[in-house]
């Protein structure tokens, strides 16, 4: 199999990438007290040294109460955490890599009482349609959260990162504003259309752009599906997808990171058939923005099955190669395959498909 198309250079906003392969963000929950240390330095540096084009870190939280849903998720604020992240960025650069943090607020997906003093917040005090958890955010909460995202993005730039990614997908806080099932507000942060429910995300993007300036690359991760509902669809038509995503690009997003459970599935098969554009392909077509596709690359099971212990074998990359050759999307993010095999990119580049390890759920227990 010829994989040359994956190893073409790519540039956006002055960020020169040697290839089209991105390490997808993957929650590891191994930062004691939220502070990254030498294990994180080594983990990311191993991937940089093995020619990953762009590393996106695990989700890191902005400075809000209850912004993380699991212990051990790293902060992206505070002097100690940022000193640790600067060590990560410096080590990745020394190894020849590029890196961007993913910043997030997990909204009301947080469960348990492992940090009981932190009050769970979300648009309407719901974790899913008809499922209460926590409280609805006030206007002051919303303003402070927007400012917290902007502050973390500025810290990323100051620490020497190459870009920043905002997590607006998978049923976390920003996505809970997008989703009509969890956004029941009766103020300007809601509305009957997806364009109106995109206001919160657009305000975050605007604030980040003001904080980091016009030239710092900004990536936004979005999804139709939620961890609360794999079948959820924010935009069932291309027109609604335009209404959802175009305001975000106009606000300052450079790259849309389009998450779907299986990258090879068409987003609108009723329009262009079973071989039609995937989510990232449609997002690129409708907005003109660069896009990253992601979803079970190189695995034999999807998101849920892999984390249940399935997916230990690899699958052919022919469907990916074909889509990349026709520039359906610009970059491809690889998650679990790179988590289990730090040399995945090198092996694919060199045609050593038989040496690929495949994902093993046991690897989630260590930073290796």
N, C-alpha and C positions, 0 to 999 in steps of 0.2 A: 504494500500500500504506500502510495506517495503522500507524504505529509507536508510537502513544501509550503502549501498554502497557510499552514499554521505558524510558519516561521518567517513570514514577511514582517518587516518592521511596521510600526504604527505610531503615529504622533497625534496627540491632542493637547491643545493649550501649551505647546512647548515641551510636553512630557514625551520623550522619545523612548518607545518600548522596542526591544529587540525582536519580539514575537507577539503572537496574538493570544497567548495563554495567560490567564489570570488565575491566581489561587483564590478560590472563593472563601468568604468569611465562614468560619466554623466555630461555634461556641465550644470552649474547652473548660471553662470554670476552674482554672488552676492557678489563680492569682491570689495568694493569701492576703486578706484584708484589702483586696482590690488593687494590689500593687504588683505590676509585672517585674520580674527579676531575671536572673541568668537563664532559667529554663525557657522563658519566652524568647530571650535573645538567641539562644541556640536553636530553638525550634524554627523560627522564621529565617535565620541565617542559613540553615541547611537547605531550605527551599530556594533562597536567593542564589546560593552557590551552585545550584543545579539548574539554573537558567529559567526559572519561572519569570515570565515577562513582567507581571505586576502582581505584588502580594497585597491582598486585602486582609487586614487583621480580623480576628474574631470580633464580635460585637463588643464595644466598650461604651460605658454609660456616661451620659452628661450629668451635670450637677443638679439633680433633683431627687427628692425623697422617693424611695421605692422605684427608682428608675431601672434597677436590675431585678430579674425574676429568679435568679439562682445565686447561691453563695459562690464566691470565687471568680465571678465575672469582673474583669478589670475596670477600674475607673479611667476616664479620660479627663480628669481634672485633679487639681491638688498638686502640691510641689513634689511629693514622693512618687506618686503615680507618673507624673510627667517626666521626672528624672529617669524612671525605668523605661518609659516609652522612647525617650531620646536615645538611650543606650541601644534599644532595638533598632531604631531608624539608622543610627550610625553604623551598627554592625552589618545591617543589610546593605547599606551603601558601600561599605568596605568590600563586601563580597560581590559587588557589581550589580546589585538588585535595585528595584524600585518598590516603594511601599506606601500604602495609604491606610489610615485607620478607618474602621467603620464605627460611626457613632450612632447611638440609639437611646431610646427610652422604651422599655418593654410594656408600658401601660399597665392594664389590669390583668395581664397574663401571669403576673406574680401570684404564687400561692404559698400557703404555709405561714408560720409565724417565726421564721428564723431571724427576722429583723423586725420585731413587733412594733417598734417605735416609728417605723416608716409607713405612712398612710398611702394606700394604693389609690391611684388617680387615673381617670380616663375621661373621654368626652362626656359620657352620660352615666358613669358608674356601672357599666356592663362589661363583661368579658366576651360575651357572645350574645346573639339575639335572645332576649328574654332571660338572660342569665346574669343576675346582679353580682358585682364584686367591687368593693371600694366605693369611692365617691366621685361625683361629677366635678370636673375642674371649674374653678372660677375664672373670671377674666384675668385676675392677677396671676393665677397659676399658669394660664396660657401664655401671658406676656413673659413670665419668668422662664418658662420652658423654651420659648423661642430664643430668648437671650442666652440660655444655657447652651443650646445647639451652636449659636454663633460663637460663643466663647470657646467651646471645645474645638471648633473648626480653626479658630485663630491660634489656639495652642498647637494644633497639628502643624500649621504653617511655621510657627515659631520654633518648633522642635525639629524642623528639617524634613518633615514628610513630603512626599512628592505630590500628593493629592489628598482629598478627604471623601469618604463615602458616607451618606446619610441613609440609615435603614428606614424605609417607608413601606415595608412589606410584611407579610406573614402574620397579620393580626396583632402587631405591636402598636404603640401609641399613634403614630402618624397614620397608619393604616386604619386604626379604629375611627379616626376622623373621616377617612374616605368612605368607610363602609356604612351604608344606611342602616344596617342591622345593629350597629353599636353607637352610631351618632344620632341621638334623638333630641338634640338641643333645639331650642326655639329662638336662637339668636343668630348673629351673622356668621357663626362658625358652622352652620349647617344650611341645608336647603334641599329642595326636591331634586336637584341635579348634581351629578358628580363634579361638575365645574365649581359649584358653590362649596361642596364638601372638600375641595382641594385647597381651599383658602389657607388653612393652617399650614399645610406643607409649603405652599407658595410663600407664606410669610417667613417661614424658617429659611427657605432658600434665599429670599431677599436679604434677610439679616446676615446670613453667612456671607453672601456676596459683598455686602457692605463691610464686613469685618476682615475679609481676606483679600479684597481687591478684585479687579477684573481678570487677572491672569492665573489665579490659582485654580487648578482643575477640581471640579465638583461633580461627583457621581451620586446618583440617587437610585437606590434599590426599590423596585416596586414589584407587586405580584397581584394576580387575580385571586389565587387560592389563599386560604388562611389556615393556620394550625387548628383553628376552631372549626373550620369547614373547608375541606379540600375542594368542594364543588362550587364555592362562592365565586361570583363574577362581578367585578365592579363595572366593567364595560362590556356588555354583550354584543355591541356593534362597533364597527370602526369609527363612526361619528362620535359615539360616547367615549371611545378611547382617546380620540383627539381632544375632546372637552376635558378629559382627565389629565392628560400628559402635556398638552401644549402650554397651558399656563405655567407649568413647572419649568419647562425649557425656557420660556420667555422670562421667567424670574431669574434664571441664571444657571440652570443645570446644564452641564456639558455632555454627560454620558448617562444614559438610562440603563440600569442593570436590571434586566427583565427576568425575573425568576418564574420558572414553571417546573412542574414535577418531572417532566420528560421533555427535553429540548426538541425532540424530533416531531412532537405533535403539532399539527396546524392550529393556529389560534382561532381562525374562522373557517372551518372546513365547509360550512354551508355556502361560502363565497368562492373559495378557490380550491376545494377538494382536499383529499387526504395528503397531498404533497405540497400544500400551500405554505405560506409564510408562517413561521412560529411567532411567539409573542414579541421577541426582540426584532424580528423582521418587520412586523406590522408597526411597532413603535418607531423604528427608523423611517419607514415609508411615510408615516403620518406626520412626524414632527421634524424630520431632517436631522435629528440629533444622532450622534454616534451611540451604538448600543452594545451591551454585553449580554450574551445569552448564557443560560445556566440551567442545569437540570439532568442529573443522572448520567453525566458524561462518563463513558467507559465502564459502566456498571450493568449488572444483569437484573437489578431491581430498582424501584424508585425510592424516593425519600423515606417513606414510612417503613418499607420492607428492609432497607439497608440498616436502619437503626434498630430493627428488631433482630439483627444478626444475619440477615440475608446479604447478598451482593458481594460475596467473597471472590467471585470470578469477574473477569473483564469481558466486555463485549466489543465487537468491531467498531471502528471509528468511521466507517464509510459514510454513514448518514451525516456525520459532522463535516467531513471533508467536502462533500458535495455542496453543502450549504455555505461553507466558508469560501469555496471557489467562486461562487456566484455573488459573494459579498452581501448575503442576506442580512448579516449582522457583522460587526467589526471585530469583536473579541469574544472568546469563549472562556467561561469560568469553570474550573475543575475543583471540586471539593474533596469528597471522601477518597477518591483515588490518590490525590496528592497527600492527604493526611496519612494514608497507610504506606505510601511509597514516595519519599522525598525526591527521588530521582526520576519520577514519572516523566517529566518533560524531556530530560536527556534521553531516556529510553525510547520515547516516541520519535524524537528527532533522529536518533541513530537507527531506527527501524528494528529495535530489539523488543518487539511486541511479546515475544515469548518470555521475556524477563519481567514483565509487569506483574506486580504482586496482587493487585485487586484489593478492594476494601475489606478490612476485618474489623468488626465492631469492637473487638478487644483493644484495638489501638486507641479507642476513645479514652481509655483509662490512663494514658501516659502522654507526655509531650516528648515525642521522639522524632 
